[in-house]
Amino acid sequence: MGGRRASRGGAWGGPSRRYRLHGPDGVAGEGAVESSRVSHEHGSALRATTILAVKRGGSVAVAGDGQVTVGDVVMKQRATKVRRLYHDQVLVGFAGAVADAFALFDKFERNLDKHQGQLLRAAVELGKEWRTDRYLRRLDAMLVVADAEQMLLLTGDGEIIEPDDDVCAIGSGGPFAHAAALALLAHTDLSAAEVARRGLEIAASLCIYTNDAITVQTVEPGPAGPGAPPPEVAKAADGTEPATG
């Protein structure tokens, strides 16, 4: 573990650093460290996915399963729920309605371009729009966004949460994936990508709305941009490339 003990916290409970929007200009100020828990108030939409983000040794990995569930029916098994933005330097994973998530992806990408890849600044702008815009307020999704330095959880009520323990998970299998990742970080030397994959595999074995067709994306510190080599994409459990859906 490199001398660091993983602490409890993040999206599913325990202390997290929380950023709130203040005033009409949407300036973010760092709030007090407090306990936070993302509820299941979004209902059945969250059953479509599990997303897990892990940071270790300068590397950040975001993993997502491939199952899309509508009611009690599995409609798709190899959907891709993790995308790369801003010259492949930023990873975004979503839980919730697919169309709503893509609309938020587009908004977030515009903010990233506007603020030259500054993750927190772009997240604050999206949170402000998401909370105040009449159309965006109706979008039913949650986002995990990360670059090589930082990961954030964005919710539809204007919250921007930065986990303390380098792990963030959302979706129906989020609690299982989060707990598994914390244990793996504390007791193994696995890389961020390996922890993310194994955490999702454990969640898939427990959550009926999560499967093992896992996509893992990683981002490393260092030069990146339009001329950088394409990043490696981890394949699904059966060795096939997951299809976007």
Secondary structure, DSSP 8 states (H G I E B T S, - for coil): -TT----S-STTSSEEEEEEEETTTTEEEE---EE----STTGGGGGG-EEEEEEETTEEEEEE---EEETTEEEESS---EEEETTTTEEEEEEE-HHHHHHHHHHHHHHHHHTTT-HHHHHHHHHHHHHH-TTGGG--EEEEEE-SS-EEEE-TTS-EEEESSSEEEEETTHHHHHHHHHHHHHH----HHHHHHHHHHHHHHH-TT--S--EEEEE-SS--STTS----EE--TTSS-----
